[in-house]
Amino acid sequence: MSEPIFESCPCCGKSWPTRDGFLSDETIVMNGYQADFEILGEGLFYFTHSLASCCSTMTLPAKMFLDLYSGPRYAERKSLSEDCPRYCYDKEQLSRCDVQCECAFVREVVHIIKSGPVAKAEALKGDFVCVDIVR
């Protein structure tokens, strides 16, 4: 029987058996969040495997990480309101949102992920060069 795999890189084949192993790998860089406004857990988190020989980007459903946050969740959606900074409409915008909006807790999950070991890889982001691989 094969070992369970949390995620594997579609380019180089490296696999991570657990979410903790994936998030603690310094070669994994979180670089995007695409919101799903109908079902927040169906939004996508973008991670790049930042090896010079790989640089593949993986998308994982936000619901795989939502349990990392145990703080308050707001019931009212305020996207596109006057107070909304529209972060959820920009895939590359990963800042926290101060608006008491139903969507704000997902941005807290992003902050938790980026504050962990993945943040170390963020600091090294400019130290590698991704090469497009043509297949």
Order of alpha helices (4+ residues) and beta strands (2+ residues): beta-beta-alpha-beta-beta-beta-alpha-alpha
